[in-house]
Amino acid sequence: MKFKKYSYLCTQVLGVMANHKSALKRIRQNEKRKLRNRYYHKTARTALKVLRNETEKSVATEQLPKVISLLDKLVKKNIIHKNKAANLKSKLTKHVNKLA
């Protein structure tokens, strides 16, 4: 029976005790989403770091629209808050404009 298999998985591996089949499914879904969201968030943080460390204006100007697009996608997927994305975009734009 599939239910027993997932019950074991959820209680032993994830440390959660669920009594309903739907609760077990929800636990599995949340775990997948958590990993996916962590990947997207880490990718965005890396892109931000690369852009902040850039010293050439031409390269930074080229990267800025890509990073802004990435932030907008994170907002659309509810991974980061829209105000946080707005603040990051503003700071990055100021940084790129300040480069000589």
N, C-alpha and C positions, 0 to 999 in steps of 0.2 A: 504494500500500500504506500503510495507516494506521500501521504500525509505524515507517516511515521518518519520517513527519510528526512523531510524538511523540518520536522519537529526536532529531530536530533541535531540537524545542522544549526538551527536557530538557537537552541539551548546551549550547545557545546561550543560552537565557534563564535557566535555573536553574543553569547551571554544573556539572552533574552528568553523569558518563558512566556510563550503565547499558547492560548488554549483553542483558538479558532483558526480554521484554514485561511480565512481572509486576513487575519492578523499576521500569520506567517508570511503570506504573500506580500503584505505591506512592508514587513521587515526586510524581505529580500529586495523589494523595489527601492526602499529608502537607502539601503546599502549601495546599490548600483548607482543611484543618483548622487549619493554623497561622493563616491569615487569620481564620477564624471565631472561634478561641479568643482571638486578639488583640482582636477586636471586643468579645466578651463581657467580657474582663478590663478593657478600657478603659472600657466602660460602667459596670462595677462601681466602678472607681476614681473616676469622675466622681460617681456617686451617693454614695460615701463622702465625697468632698470637700464636696458640697452639704450633707450632713447635719452634717459637722463645723463648717461655717461658719454654721450656723443658730443664731440667738440667741433665738428665741421657742420656749418649751417646747411649746406646743400644736402648732405646725407640726412640730417635731422628733419629738414623740410620734406624730404621724400618719405621718411618713416612716419611722420606725424599723422597723416590721414589713415594709415593702416592701424595705428594704435588707437585712434579715436573710434574707428569702426569696430575694433575689438571690444572696446569699453561699451559701446552702444549695444553690441550683441550680448554682453554680460548683463546689462540692465534689462534687456528684453527677456532673458532667461531667468530673471530674478536672482542672479548670483551676487550682484552688488546693488546697492541702492542708487537711484538715479541722481541724488544730490552728490553722492561720493564721486560718481562718474563725472558729473559737471565740474566738481572741484579739481579732479585730476586733469581733465581736459584743459581747464583754465590754466593750471600751473604748468602743464607741458607746453601749451601755446606760448606762455610768457617766457619759458626757458628757451624755446626755439627762436623766438623773436629777439631775445637778448644776445644770442650767439653772434659773433662778429664774422 
